């Protein structure tokens, strides 16, 4: 953006604030809309800082009523406005906001505006390459006054990924962790499962082929060991029946796979972001009710380690993924404190150990890795706001 235009905008914002009698405005944005770290910080601000006007910029305003319902389940503060992001009103609120909290970047073409603070919450501490770690001359990488991290270890990685000074990366944890450690909403009750199971499993695979946002293909699932194929799922379902467990498969919002692409199985439930929005519940609010996490190269396992529960790493394309997207670690497996599951036989062994034999063999390893990945274990939103508000 031209220097003269930027000066004009900043002076116009100052004038606007004079005539609005210094009222304070916070803008929120996330992908998917109304979710993740941005939703968590919004809830905390609504419940603890009543003086702020809260404006959400969303892609789809047709879902307004669902967003209001979700908000009202977590706060009684109705000082909320939902506006279409790509609109004149959306741009106006963005430019005149005192603070902007976002996960994936918003209106980067305006650069940083001296009259506001822009805080990137991102959507997970990275295990996969992101930003400039994918391509040093990459275009369109988000810019912000502040970024967040969970530890010194990730502070360095975030700084390099977004080419931002170390002191602009605040070690506070992720705001959505407030839901993870405080909420006790049962995922079984949420999705209507009345049957009693020995263990509840949450399986959160990352995408291999995206159809939203940055379109890309990462890794390549081995057709002989594609865990999400109908053939594999049928075999895994038999293991779930044998171990008297239920498994929720939460699909990635950027994945080409959809809930309706899967057949029905007795001990599987396929869910996505809309599944939680329909219920008016944030995803991280159910984590405490989960006994076992299955994932692959998703940073979700970094979050789940705060609960110190068993994790199984299930994938068949480590080398392919490493040679395509790549990892922020030279040896990603070194930082995976759990069984590496590359076949259905290994998955069966893992579930038998954890469920039938009640053996958790990675408690010590999880604690060691957690001490590297996490500095704090509570009050995440408060720690962030103490630094930026």
Protein Blocks (a to p, Z undefined) as FASTA:
>chain_A
ZZklmmmmmmmmmmmmmmnnopacdddddddehiajllmmmmmmmmmmmmbccddddfbl
mlmmmmmmmmmmmoccfbbcdddfbafklmmmmmmpfbdcdfkopaklnopafkbccdde
bjodcfbdchjllpmkbghiacdfbdcdfbfklmmmmmmmnopafklpccebjfklmmmm
mpccdfklmnopabdcfbdcddddddfbdcehjaddedjddfklcfkbmklmmmmmmmmm
mnopacdddddfkbmbdfklpccdfkbccddfklmmmnopafklmmmmpfbdcdfkbckl
mmmmmnopacddddfklmmmmmmnopabfblmlmmgcdddfbfklmmmmmmmmmmnopaf
klmmmmmmmmmmpmbfghklmmmmmmmZZ
